[in-house]
Amino acid sequence: MNTHHYLILIALCPTLSFAQTGGGKTGNLGNEDINVIKEYQPVLNDAFKINISPG
């Protein structure tokens, strides 16, 4: 890469570091009431092994 590419990369690094700031919003997510209808029942399905031999 030549010097021009390095200058562009250096110019974009500070811009990318502020890319996910939330648009000026502070850390307040607000309040929300949630009504739980029934208890969560997680289910884990059976797994299967892929039998592939290298070579």
C-alpha positions as CSV (number, residue, x, y, z in Angstrom):
1,M,0.0,0.0,0.0
2,N,1.2,3.4,-0.7
3,T,1.0,6.5,1.6
4,H,-2.4,7.6,0.3
5,H,-4.0,4.4,1.5
6,Y,-2.4,4.8,5.0
7,L,-3.7,8.3,5.3
8,I,-7.2,7.2,4.4
9,L,-7.0,4.4,7.0
10,I,-5.7,6.8,9.7
11,A,-8.5,9.3,8.9
12,L,-11.3,6.6,9.1
13,C,-10.1,5.0,12.4
14,P,-11.5,7.7,14.7
15,T,-14.7,7.8,12.7
16,L,-15.3,4.1,13.1
17,S,-14.6,4.2,16.9
18,F,-17.7,6.4,17.4
19,A,-19.9,4.3,15.0
20,Q,-22.0,2.7,17.8
21,T,-22.6,5.5,20.3
22,G,-26.4,5.3,20.2
23,G,-27.0,8.6,18.3
24,G,-26.4,10.9,21.3
25,K,-28.6,9.0,23.7
26,T,-27.4,8.3,27.2
27,G,-27.6,4.9,28.9
28,N,-31.3,5.1,29.9
29,L,-33.3,2.3,28.3
30,G,-36.6,3.4,29.9
31,N,-39.2,1.4,31.8
32,E,-41.4,-1.4,30.5
33,D,-43.8,-3.7,32.3
34,I,-43.7,-7.4,31.3
35,N,-46.4,-9.9,32.1
36,V,-45.1,-13.4,32.4
37,I,-47.8,-15.8,31.1
38,K,-46.0,-19.1,31.9
39,E,-42.6,-20.3,32.9
40,Y,-39.9,-20.7,30.2
41,Q,-39.2,-24.3,29.4
42,P,-36.0,-24.6,27.4
43,V,-35.6,-27.6,25.1
44,L,-32.4,-29.1,23.9
45,N,-32.7,-31.2,20.7
46,D,-30.6,-34.3,20.2
47,A,-27.4,-33.8,18.4
48,F,-25.8,-36.0,15.8
49,K,-22.2,-36.4,14.8
50,I,-21.1,-35.9,11.3
51,N,-18.8,-38.8,10.5
52,I,-16.3,-37.5,7.9
53,S,-12.8,-38.9,7.7
54,P,-10.0,-36.6,6.5
55,G,-8.3,-37.4,3.3
